[in-house]
Amino acid sequence: MSAGEKLRVAVVGAGAFGRNHLRVYRELEQAGHPVELAAAVDPNDEARAAAEAKYGVCGYATIEECLAANNAGFLRPTHRDETAMDGAPGPITAASLCVPTVHHAECARKLLAAGVDLLIEKPLAASVAEADEIVRLTHELGRVVQAGHLERFNPAVRAVRALLNRPMFFEAHRLSVFTPRSLDVDVVLDLMIHDLDIVLKLVGEPVREVRAVGLPVLSKKVDIANVRLEFENGCVANFTASRVSTERVRKMRFFQPHQYLSLDFARQDLLLIDVTAAAGMDLAKVAEMQARELRPTLSDRAGKDGAPGPLSPTQGLHPSPGMTIRQVEVEPDEPLRLEIASFLEAVRTRQTPVVTVEDGRAALALAVEINAAIASHARRTGL
């Protein structure tokens, strides 16, 4: 593909998730990225009409209709590009798959067979067997498929990778108020899977043991769950996820030799508490050095306008002598924009995506194992 040639993309599923994908593709197009938002596919007449009206795209009720029009050259250029270079629009080459999870495998099968590269919203599929089929088709057909684990592109998560030093304990909390969105899956596949994917990548070791408990509260599926994982290298991770909370919380904390890191996904904050400087030194001297060298590098992102502001310099001193606390520099950005831009770059260059289809399969397989442990606990306790 030539450097200036536009990738023509479609969004399959124009509901809650799909609308955000439509928005970001159009924003990237307007910002000068070589991409053109060309079509939206959704069986719901209202959702399809809304996408057509707002983004000037072709709307189709089914993938088959979209592909037929694509093959026949009927997909008109968007209102932003009334004439293509050769007088006709090129084919759709990539798509975001934002339909309910139960339809992922069926839709992916059709689009991959048609030569379309895919960004598939998490979870990758409704079962491990379906995920395995998507993995197989990805390689057999030579397509680019990126699993839609959005939090991998959170700027705070990206910043933490440079600080990794054999993390040995994780604590993750992901709480949300109840909404009828995504009730086709349980809370493990809906919310916790984000944190499972991140910890799997950061630890890089097989899971040795799974302990889990969960309960349905406002739906027929598990709405709140607590999980403890132990990895082969001895690392332990505790996860709590709830979609019936009174508040929204998306935080992860982890410990590694001489360091404790606290990550807030929503605020894109990364806090580092370090005791390395204290090793083998007189603690009084360390405290004196901290007071002398401390600079106001912390930021408070809790202001009403969302803009960072300097904190008091004393907040660089941890209450325990010989420990420093600092805010790691993070450049704020929208994770979905970063995710889609990364996907488009992988499609253009034919490189392996940042979040591979195998990553999506691994997170799904672990979530399925957790759900089996929850079911086993429920049978054992009579819940």
C-alpha positions, -999 to 999 in steps of 0.1 A, spaced: 0 0 0 14 34 -10 21 60 17 -8 83 8 -34 57 -1 -64 57 23 -76 27 41 -113 24 37 -129 11 69 -163 -1 82 -177 -4 117 -198 -35 122 -222 -29 151 -233 7 156 -244 4 192 -227 18 223 -192 6 214 -196 10 176 -206 47 179 -173 54 196 -154 36 169 -173 56 142 -164 88 160 -127 80 163 -123 69 127 -139 101 115 -117 122 139 -86 105 126 -98 111 90 -103 148 98 -69 150 114 -53 139 82 -47 102 88 -48 81 56 -81 65 65 -117 69 52 -148 59 72 -169 43 46 -197 21 60 -216 11 91 -233 -23 95 -261 -29 120 -295 -47 118 -311 -21 140 -327 5 117 -324 33 142 -287 27 149 -279 24 112 -298 56 103 -281 75 131 -247 64 117 -256 74 82 -269 108 92 -241 117 115 -211 104 95 -224 103 59 -215 66 56 -233 38 37 -255 19 61 -262 -19 57 -283 -42 77 -260 -72 72 -224 -80 65 -235 -98 33 -251 -66 20 -220 -46 28 -197 -71 11 -219 -74 -19 -219 -36 -24 -182 -35 -17 -175 -61 -44 -197 -43 -69 -181 -10 -62 -213 5 -49 -199 19 -17 -200 56 -23 -172 79 -11 -181 97 21 -194 133 21 -158 144 29 -143 129 -3 -168 130 -32 -143 118 -58 -118 89 -55 -86 91 -74 -98 68 -102 -134 80 -101 -146 51 -80 -142 42 -43 -117 15 -34 -128 -16 -14 -131 -18 23 -99 -34 37 -104 -31 75 -132 -31 100 -140 -27 137 -161 -56 150 -184 -42 177 -213 -66 177 -224 -86 208 -198 -112 218 -220 -141 209 -218 -130 172 -180 -123 171 -170 -157 155 -197 -157 129 -190 -121 118 -153 -125 119 -155 -156 97 -174 -137 70 -151 -107 70 -118 -125 72 -129 -147 43 -136 -115 23 -101 -102 29 -110 -77 56 -85 -71 85 -102 -68 119 -101 -50 152 -124 -72 174 -138 -57 206 -131 -77 237 -137 -105 246 -124 -120 214 -152 -146 212 -179 -163 233 -159 -195 238 -123 -207 236 -133 -229 206 -145 -199 187 -114 -179 196 -93 -208 183 -112 -207 150 -105 -169 147 -68 -175 155 -67 -202 128 -84 -181 102 -62 -152 109 -31 -172 101 -45 -193 73 -59 -162 54 -29 -139 62 -51 -113 78 -43 -87 105 -65 -92 136 -61 -71 167 -79 -80 199 -97 -49 213 -82 -48 248 -85 -10 252 -66 -6 284 -34 -18 269 -33 16 252 -40 36 283 -10 60 285 -5 51 322 -2 14 312 22 22 284 43 42 308 45 14 334 63 -11 310 96 8 313 95 4 351 89 -33 353 113 -53 375 98 -87 383 64 -77 398 53 -102 425 19 -90 438 -10 -72 420 -42 -58 433 -68 -47 407 -102 -31 413 -126 -24 384 -160 -12 396 -189 3 376 -225 13 382 -251 -10 367 -261 -6 331 -280 -29 307 -250 -26 283 -230 -59 278 -254 -81 297 -248 -108 272 -216 -116 292 -208 -118 329 -186 -93 348 -155 -113 343 -158 -111 305 -172 -76 306 -149 -58 331 -123 -80 347 -109 -92 314 -92 -58 309 -71 -64 340 -65 -101 333 -50 -92 299 -27 -65 314 -14 -87 343 -9 -117 319 13 -94 297 32 -78 326 39 -111 344 47 -131 313 43 -165 332 17 -193 331 -11 -193 357 -6 -220 383 -37 -217 404 -71 -200 402 -94 -193 431 -126 -174 425 -160 -164 439 -188 -145 422 -225 -138 424 -253 -126 402 -270 -95 417 -290 -76 392 -288 -98 362 -288 -136 355 -251 -136 351 -223 -130 376 -222 -93 384 -195 -92 411 -164 -114 414 -132 -117 434 -103 -137 420 -69 -148 432 -43 -160 407 -9 -175 414 16 -177 386 44 -202 381 70 -178 392 52 -172 425 36 -139 416 1 -135 431 -27 -113 417 -60 -104 433 -88 -90 411 -122 -75 421 -148 -66 395 -183 -53 400 -209 -38 377 -233 -31 406 -212 -6 425 -222 29 435 -190 44 421 -166 39 392 -132 27 400 -104 15 377 -72 10 396 -43 -14 398 -15 -15 423 15 -38 421 47 -45 441 81 -54 429 116 -54 446 120 -20 464 90 -5 446 53 -1 448 34 13 418 -2 26 418 -20 30 385 -53 49 380 -68 40 345 -95 67 346 -72 96 356 -42 81 336 -20 85 367 10 64 376 25 68 411 58 53 420 70 47 456 107 38 456 129 26 484 159 18 462 178 49 473 175 38 510 192 5 505 225 4 525 223 41 535 217 59 568 180 67 568 184 101 584 208 110 556 184 97 530 156 118 544 178 149 544 188 142 508 152 138 498 142 171 514 171 189 497 167 174 462 129 171 460 113 190 432 75 195 427 71 169 400 37 155 412 5 164 393 -30 165 405 -55 155 378 -85 158 399 -93 195 390 -126 204 375 -111 213 342 -90 181 341 -58 201 338 -27 190 358 -14 213 385 16 212 408 12 196 442 30 207 474 67 197 473 62 179 507 41 154 489 73 140 474 82 126 508 68 93 519 58 91 556 83 62 560 119 75 561 141 66 531 112 63 507 104 86 477 71 91 461 67 106 426 43 109 398 56 92 367 52 115 336 23 103 315 11 120 283 -27 120 285 -46 107 254 -77 87 245 -70 50 247 -95 42 219 -79 67 196 -45 51 203 -59 16 199 -75 23 165 -44 43 152 -22 13 162 -46 -11 144 -45 10 112 -7 11 113 -6 -27 116 -29 -30 87 -9 -6 66 25 -21 73 13 -57 77 30 -59 110 19 -79 141 -6 -58 161 4 -46 196 -25 -68 210 -24 -100 191 -53 -124 184 -33 -148 206 -34 -123 234 -71 -120 231 -74 -158 231 -52 -161 263 -73 -135 282 -105 -152 272 -92 -187 282 -82 -174 316 -116 -157 320 -134 -190 311 -112 -208 337 -122 -182 363 -159 -186 355 -155 -224 359 -139 -218 393 -168 -194 403 -193 -221 392 -175 -247 412 -175 -225 443 -212 -218 439 -220 -256 437 -198 -263 467 -214 -235 488 -250 -238 475 -250 -202 463 
